[in-house]
Amino acid sequence: MTQDEVLALFREAGAILEGHFILSSGLRSPVFLQKARVFMHPDKTEALCKALAGKIRAAGLGRIDVIVSPALGGLIPGYETARHLGVPAMWVEREGGQFRLRRFDLEPGARVIIVEDIVTTGLSSRETVDALKAIGADVVGVACLIDRSGGEADVGVPLVALTEYKVPSYDPANLPPELAAIPPVKPGSRNLA
């Protein structure tokens, strides 16, 4: 699946928003990828995750025992990608501010691919990698539908992206004037009360 095909599915779902957005990383951006609008369409989600599963296979990462995703954003693409790879899907969730595999047991040495929706800074991916390595998992890679960093995010293991879509992001103290003139909104879920 090409970048144009991936972005076309996002556009069809009304999932590419323009304005002034506060990203989950705290950075600001004129573009927000509202993946929930894509995930509400099983056919679009299936097409994206089937293509991501193919990209994971082609990456040559070896045997995969399980997919683990960070909750909440990674649950749907993690589950659907696991279905196409024929492996179980699990997730980590925050407990006391740290990701933890609360609901599942993972065998020490299990070969894990972390599946994310969108990677911007790689923070949640790195936190998931750390949580899984702490319990003895062999994290062989992170896979995502869209890498917003354009290949710049460091997730600590190989990153497989269905596509890269470099979108500008800014420190809130250093906004371009056209972005500073628009009131910011936070459409994501991290740190919601």
N, C-alpha and C positions, 0 to 999 in steps of 0.2 A: 504494500500500500504506500503510495507516494505522499509527500507532504501535502500536495494539493488535494488529494483524496481525503486525507485525515481532516484537514481544515474545512473541506466542503461539508463533511458530516457535522462538524461543530457549527458551521454557519447555518445549515439546514435546521438544526435544533435551536437556533437563536442563542448559542452558547459563547459567542465572541462579543463581549461587551466593551464599549468605549466610554471613558469618563475619567474619574480620579478614584483609584481603588487602593485600599490598604490591604496588602497581601498578608498571608499568615506569617511570613517572615518579618513583618513590620515595615518592609519596603513599600514604596508607592509606585503605581504603574498607571499608564493611560489605557491599558488593555487588561481585561480580566477574562479568563477562560472558565466559564461557569459550567463545569463538567456535569453537574447534577442535571442540567437540561439535556445533556446527551444520554446520561444513564437512565433517564426516564423512558427511553426508547430501546426496548430489548434488541431490535434488529440492528440499530446503529452500534450499540454496545457490543453485541456479538461480532459484528464485522471488525471493529477495532481490536477486540481482544483475541480473536482468531488470528488476525495479522500479527499482533504482538507475540502470540505463542509461536508463530512461525519464525519471527525474528529471534526469539530466545533460542529455539532449536538451531537456527543458523549461526548463532554466536559461538557455538562450540564449547559451551561451559560444562559439558558432560552430563552425567545423570542428575536428575532433579527428583528429590523425594517429596518436597512439599513447597507450596507457595505460602508466604506469610506477608500480610499487608498491614500498614498502619491504619487504625481506625481514626476517623470515619471515612475519609476520602478514598482510601485504597480498597475498601471492602468489596465493592461491586466489580471493579476491574480485576482484583485479585481472584475472586471467585470464578468469574467468567474465563479468565486466562487459565486458571487451574483446570477448569472443565475441558478446555481444548488441549491441555497437556496431559490429561488423564491422571492428575495427582490431587491430593487433598489440599484444601485451602484453610488457612488459619489466619488469625490476626492478633496484633498487639494492641493494647489500649493503655491509656494513661492512668496511672495509679500513683498518687502523691507527686504528680508532675513528671513521672518517668514512664517510658513504655515498658510494658510487661506482658508476657504471654500468659494471661490469667486463666483462660478457659480450656487450655489444651496442654498436653504433654508432648514434648519433642524429644526423640531419642538423641543422646549425645552423638555427634558426628553426622547427624542428618544433613543432607545437602539441600540447602534452601536458596530459593530465588525470592527476593522481596519484590512485590509488584505494587507500584504506586500509580496514581492517576497522572499528576503533573509534578515535575521536579523544577524548582526555581533555584533555591540555594543548596538544596540537598540535605537540609537540617533534619527533617523527619526520617529520611532514608538513613542518615548516619546514626541517628538515635535508635532506629530499628536494628541496624547492623550491630550496634554495641549491645543492645538488649539480648539479641539472639546469640552472639558470640559468648556473652557472659554465662549462658546456660549450656554451652558446648556445641552449638550448631556450627556447621561449616557453611558460611554464607558465601556462595559462589558468584553472586551478582545482584544487581538491582535492575529492574525493568520498569519502564514507564510508557504511558501513551504519548506524552509530549514532554520534551526537555526544553523548558523556557530559557535555560541558560545558554543555549547554543553550544553545549559541550563543555562549558566552564565549571559546572557544579562538580565538587569532589564529594562522592558518596562513600569513599573508602574501599570500594570494590568495583569491578567493571560495571559500567552503566550501559544498558541496552535500551535505546529509545525507539519507539515506533517512528517518531519524527522529531526533529528539532524545529523550534519556532522561537527565534530570539525576539523577545519582547523587552523593551527598556524598563528598567526599574531604578528607583532613586531613593536615596536616603531622605527621610522626611525633612531634614534640615537643609537639604540642597535640591529643592524642586525647581524645574524650569518654570518660568513665569506663567506659561499657558496652563500648566497643571496646577500650580498654586492658586490660580484664579477660580478653580472649580472645587466646591465642597467635597471632601473625601467620603467614600462609603466603604464598609467592610462586609463584602458578601460572603466571605469564607466562614468556617466554623471554629477555627482554633481560638481559644481563649474567650469563647462566648460564656456569659454568666448564666 
